[in-house]
């Protein structure tokens, strides 16, 4: 599983598999819990009044208009995930996995940029990369955001049992086979959180 994850994540998509698994496991342990869920701890979107009050300057302005700016900001999410994965690999605490992850990421970047700049002119290549990464970010946002955004946010020290913690902070997205295909089974978010190791086709 780790090998397949690294090939798909690092080599084919350009996202650090090791960083993603660590982040995703922390999210699953404490979904929508302030101070414990990394998915609601970012600098772009504010999820609690305390997060809004802690911001200054452009961050405070973003928090005031985040409902309107959400989809434009998603255009940058793909690039943000690439950068976050690379930053995690540069962290010396990561250990021996860093070398394998880093080599696969470098191979991805080299192959991706070579393919784009060999086939297209420099201006077309730059435009392609911006459009492709922007659409990648929007697609990821459409798959991830509806599952927890707008659901209750727990306080950092709230004591909630496993079942309630997983179910009350998650929502399922209804739809047909196209929704299942496009969201990769993440539309069954409650089941995904209750049974995180269950194969995707079984979630339905």
N, C-alpha and C positions, 0 to 999 in steps of 0.2 A: 504493500500500500504506500509506504514512504517513497519507494522508488518511482512508482507511477505518479504520485503527487509531485515529486521533484521534477520529473520530466514534463508533466503538463504545466505545473506552476512556474518553475524557473525557466525551463528551456522554451516551451511553446508560448506561454503568456507573458513571461517576463516579470512575474510576481514571486517574491521569496516565499517558498512553501513553508519553511521553518518558522518564519515570522508570522505568517498567516495562521498556522495551526496554533501557535502560542496565543495569539490575540483572540482567535475564535474560541479556544478553550476557556479563556478568561471570561469572554462574553457569555458562553453557555453556563458557566458557574454562577454568574450573577447578572442575568439579563436586566437591562433598564434599572440598575442599581447605581445611584450616584456614587462616585469615588471608587467603584469596583468594576464596572463594565467599561472597557476601553472604547466601545462603540459610541458612548454618550459623553466621552471625555475630551473630544476634539475641540479645536479652536474655531472651527467654522460655524457649527450650529450650537445654539444654547438650548438645553433641555430643561433647566430649572431656573427659578428666579435668582438663586444664589449665583449660578453661572453668568446670568445677565449682569448682576451687580458687580461681579468681579472683573468685568471688561471695561476697557477704556478705549477712546479714540475710534479707529475704524472697526474694532471688534464690537463695540457697543452699537455702532451704527448698523453693522451687519445683523446683530441680534434683533434690532428693531424692525428690520425689513426682510428677515430670513424666509418668511412665507413666500414672498414674491421672488426672492433671489435663489430659492432652493434649486430649481432646475438649471438656471445659468451656472450656479456653483458646481452642479454635477458634471458640467463639461470638464472640470479640472480634477474630478475624482480619480479617473484612471491614472493620470500623471502622479497624483498624490500617493496612490497605492504603490506605484513603481518606486517612487522616491523613498517612501517609508520602509519598503523592503530592503533597499540598498543601505539606508541608514542603519537598520537593524543588523545587517551583515557586517558593517564596519564597527559594530560594538564588540570590544574584545572579550566580553563575558559570554559570547555565543559558543565558543569552544570549537571543536574539530569540524562540526558540520559546516562552518563558514566556508571552508575551502571548496567543498563540493557545490554548495549553493552558489557561491560566487562565480565559480567556473561556468556553471550552467547559465547564470544570468548574463555573464559576459558573452557567452556563445549566442544567446538570444539577441542581445543588443547588436552584436556584430552582424549576425545574419539578417536581422530586421532592417537595419540601416543600409546594409549593402544591397539587399534586394530592392529597397525603395529607391535609392539613389542611382542604381545601375539602370533601372527601367525608366525612371522619370528625370526630368530636368530638376536642378536644385530647387527652383521655386515651386514646381509641382510636387516634389517630394516633401517639402516643408508643409505645403497645404494639405497633402494627403495625411501626414503624420498628425497634424493638428485636428483634422476632421475625424480621423480614425480613433484617436485617443479621446476626443470629445464624445463621440458616440459610444465608445467603450464605457466611459464614465457614466453616461446617462443610462445605458443598459444595466450596469451594475446597480445604480441607484434605484431603478425601477424594480429590480429583483430584491434588493435588500431593504430599502426604506419602508415599504408598507408593513413589514412584519412586526415592527416594534414602535415606530414613531407614532405618537399620539396615544400610546398605551400608558398605563400608570408608571410613574417613575418612583422607585423605592429610595428611601434615605439610606445613607451609607451604613448606618447601624441598625436598620430595621431587621427584625428577626422574623423571617417568613419561611414556612416549610417548603420543601422541594417542589411539591405539586403546585401549590399556589404561586410560587416564584416563577415557575416555567409557564404556567397557563395564563395567569392574569396579566403578564407583561407581553404576551405574544398574540398575534391574530393570524388567522388563515385567510387566504385570498381565494374567493370562489371563482370558478370558470371551468371551461371545458378542456379538451385535450391540448389546445393551443397554449392555454395558460400553464398547464403542466409542463409542456415542452419548453416554453420560453423562460419560465422561472426555475426549471430544473428540479422541481419538487419542493422548492423553498416556499411555495404557496401553502404547503402543509406545515406551517411553521410550528404550530403547537406540537404536532407529532414529532417533528424534527428535534424539538427541545426536550421532549419527554424521552425519546429514544434516539439519541444522537448517532449511534452506531448502526442504526437500521438502514439497509440499502434503500436508495431513493425510490425505486419502483414499488416498494412495500408500504411507503408512507400513506398512499391513498387508501 
